[in-house]
Amino acid sequence: METINQTLLGFFQALADANRLRIVGVLAQGPQTVEQISALLGLGMSTTSHHLRKLAKAGLVEARADGHYSVYSLRTQTLEELAKNLLSRETLPRLAGELDMDAYDRKVLETFTDAEGRITAIPSQNKKFLVLLRYVLEAFEKGQRYSEKEVNAILERYHEDTALLRRALVDYGYMQREGGGKAYWRVD
């Protein structure tokens, strides 16, 4: 993972300059010498050489000797490989490293529950409300059926508005119920 991060950092650092981007644009049209690039972009030859070295270090350009000149060309294969391998839907999420995916839920629970675990307020944001519903859902055993009275008794431990919580658990698909509220059960 560290290798991917370093490669991407090198890639983006190499392109994080307006002149280097312009050089990439020029080389995308075809191979050029330092002198040609300098003239096209209005840059000094030493500045152009400096930028070409940065791009070459990142593997984006390569030089070949042609008499007394070095002819630079864009390594389109490198760009394509980076886009394909490093910037893929599978790879990008891994750039975050190891994350505590429960941190958000804990923060919401700390904000909206008291020391006894009772819900102190119903959040207006749906995603926070869903955290509370998942929290309440843990009080119900998998595979067990509950009467509406039993469901209300369990939900009352968390909040006085048992009807709101009961309806939301069903509406959001965390629980199902038999017609008329005869039985409720957890959906997994």
C-alpha positions as CSV (number, residue, x, y, z in Angstrom):
1,M,0.0,0.0,0.0
2,E,2.9,2.4,0.8
3,T,4.3,1.8,-2.7
4,I,1.0,2.8,-4.3
5,N,0.8,6.0,-2.1
6,Q,4.4,6.9,-3.0
7,T,3.9,6.3,-6.7
8,L,0.7,8.4,-6.7
9,L,2.4,11.2,-4.6
10,G,5.3,11.3,-7.1
11,F,2.9,11.3,-10.0
12,F,0.8,14.2,-8.6
13,Q,3.8,16.2,-7.4
14,A,5.3,15.9,-10.9
15,L,2.1,17.3,-12.4
16,A,1.5,19.9,-9.7
17,D,3.1,22.7,-11.7
18,A,1.5,24.7,-14.5
19,N,4.7,24.6,-16.6
20,R,5.1,20.8,-16.2
21,L,1.5,20.4,-17.3
22,R,2.2,22.5,-20.4
23,I,5.3,20.4,-21.1
24,V,3.1,17.3,-21.0
25,G,0.7,18.9,-23.4
26,V,3.5,19.8,-25.8
27,L,4.9,16.2,-25.6
28,A,1.5,14.7,-26.1
29,Q,1.7,16.2,-29.6
30,G,5.0,14.6,-30.3
31,P,8.7,14.3,-29.2
32,Q,10.6,17.5,-28.7
33,T,14.0,18.8,-27.7
34,V,14.6,21.0,-24.7
35,E,15.3,23.9,-27.1
36,Q,12.0,23.3,-28.9
37,I,10.0,23.1,-25.7
38,S,11.7,26.2,-24.3
39,A,10.8,28.2,-27.4
40,L,7.2,26.9,-27.6
41,L,6.5,27.7,-23.9
42,G,8.7,30.8,-23.6
43,L,10.7,29.2,-20.8
44,G,14.5,29.3,-20.2
45,M,16.3,26.1,-21.2
46,S,17.5,25.5,-17.6
47,T,13.9,25.9,-16.3
48,T,12.7,23.5,-19.0
49,S,15.4,21.0,-18.2
50,H,14.5,21.2,-14.5
51,H,10.9,20.4,-15.2
52,L,11.8,17.6,-17.6
53,R,13.9,16.0,-14.9
54,K,10.9,16.1,-12.5
55,L,8.7,14.5,-15.1
56,A,11.3,11.9,-16.0
57,K,11.8,11.0,-12.3
58,A,8.0,10.3,-12.1
59,G,8.3,8.1,-15.2
60,L,6.2,10.4,-17.3
61,V,8.8,11.4,-19.9
62,E,11.8,9.7,-21.4
63,A,14.8,11.0,-23.4
64,R,16.7,9.5,-26.2
65,A,19.9,10.8,-27.7
66,D,19.7,12.2,-31.2
67,G,23.1,13.5,-32.2
68,H,23.9,16.4,-29.8
69,Y,20.4,16.7,-28.6
70,S,18.1,14.8,-26.2
71,V,14.7,14.3,-27.6
72,Y,12.0,14.0,-25.0
73,S,8.8,12.1,-25.4
74,L,5.8,11.4,-23.3
75,R,5.5,7.9,-21.8
76,T,1.8,7.5,-22.5
77,Q,2.0,3.9,-21.4
78,T,3.0,5.0,-17.9
79,L,0.0,7.4,-17.8
80,E,-2.3,4.7,-18.9
81,E,-1.0,2.2,-16.4
82,L,-1.3,4.7,-13.5
83,A,-4.9,5.5,-14.5
84,K,-5.7,1.8,-14.9
85,N,-4.0,0.4,-11.8
86,L,-3.6,3.2,-9.3
87,L,-6.7,5.3,-10.0
88,S,-9.1,2.4,-10.2
89,R,-12.3,2.1,-8.1
90,E,-10.7,-0.8,-6.3
91,T,-7.5,0.9,-5.4
92,L,-8.6,4.5,-4.5
93,P,-10.5,3.5,-1.3
94,R,-7.3,1.7,0.0
95,L,-5.5,5.0,-0.1
96,A,-7.2,6.0,3.1
97,G,-5.4,3.2,4.9
98,E,-6.8,1.5,7.9
99,L,-9.8,3.5,9.1
100,D,-12.0,3.1,12.2
101,M,-15.3,2.7,10.3
102,D,-17.3,2.8,13.6
103,A,-15.9,6.2,14.6
104,Y,-18.8,8.1,13.0
105,D,-21.3,5.9,14.7
106,R,-19.6,6.3,18.1
107,K,-19.6,10.1,17.7
108,V,-23.3,10.1,16.8
109,L,-24.1,7.9,19.8
110,E,-22.1,10.1,22.1
111,T,-24.0,13.1,20.9
112,F,-27.5,11.7,21.0
113,T,-27.4,9.3,24.0
114,D,-26.9,9.8,27.7
115,A,-24.7,7.8,30.1
116,E,-27.5,5.1,30.5
117,G,-27.7,4.7,26.7
118,R,-31.1,6.5,26.3
119,I,-31.6,8.6,23.2
120,T,-31.7,12.2,24.3
121,A,-32.8,13.7,21.0
122,I,-33.9,12.5,17.5
123,P,-31.4,13.9,15.0
124,S,-32.8,15.7,11.9
125,Q,-30.2,14.2,9.6
126,N,-31.3,10.9,8.3
127,K,-27.8,9.3,8.4
128,K,-27.5,10.1,12.1
129,F,-31.0,8.7,12.8
130,L,-30.0,5.5,11.0
131,V,-27.1,5.2,13.4
132,L,-29.5,5.4,16.3
133,L,-31.8,2.8,14.7
134,R,-28.9,0.4,14.3
135,Y,-28.0,1.0,17.9
136,V,-31.5,0.2,19.1
137,L,-31.7,-2.8,16.8
138,E,-28.9,-4.5,18.8
139,A,-31.4,-5.0,21.6
140,F,-33.4,-7.5,19.4
141,E,-32.1,-11.1,19.0
142,K,-31.8,-12.5,15.6
143,G,-34.4,-15.2,14.8
144,Q,-36.7,-14.2,17.6
145,R,-40.3,-13.0,17.1
146,Y,-41.6,-10.2,19.3
147,S,-45.1,-9.0,20.0
148,E,-45.8,-5.3,19.6
149,K,-46.0,-5.0,23.4
150,E,-42.5,-6.6,23.7
151,V,-41.1,-4.4,21.0
152,N,-42.5,-1.3,22.8
153,A,-41.0,-2.4,26.2
154,I,-37.6,-2.8,24.6
155,L,-37.8,0.5,22.7
156,E,-39.0,2.3,25.8
157,R,-35.6,1.7,27.4
158,Y,-34.1,3.9,24.6
159,H,-36.7,6.6,24.0
160,E,-40.3,7.5,25.0
161,D,-41.5,7.7,21.4
162,T,-41.7,3.9,20.9
163,A,-44.0,4.3,17.9
164,L,-41.5,6.5,16.0
165,L,-38.7,4.0,16.6
166,R,-40.9,0.9,15.8
167,R,-42.2,2.4,12.6
168,A,-38.7,3.5,11.5
169,L,-37.2,0.1,12.2
170,V,-39.8,-1.4,9.9
171,D,-39.7,1.4,7.3
172,Y,-35.9,1.3,7.0
173,G,-36.0,-2.5,6.7
174,Y,-34.2,-3.4,10.0
175,M,-37.3,-5.2,11.2
176,Q,-40.3,-6.8,9.6
177,R,-43.8,-7.3,11.0
178,E,-46.7,-9.5,10.5
179,G,-49.9,-7.8,9.5
180,G,-51.6,-5.8,12.2
181,G,-48.5,-5.8,14.4
182,K,-49.0,-9.4,15.6
183,A,-45.3,-10.1,15.4
184,Y,-42.0,-8.3,14.7
185,W,-38.6,-9.7,14.0
186,R,-35.1,-8.5,13.1
187,V,-34.1,-8.7,9.5
188,D,-30.5,-9.6,8.8
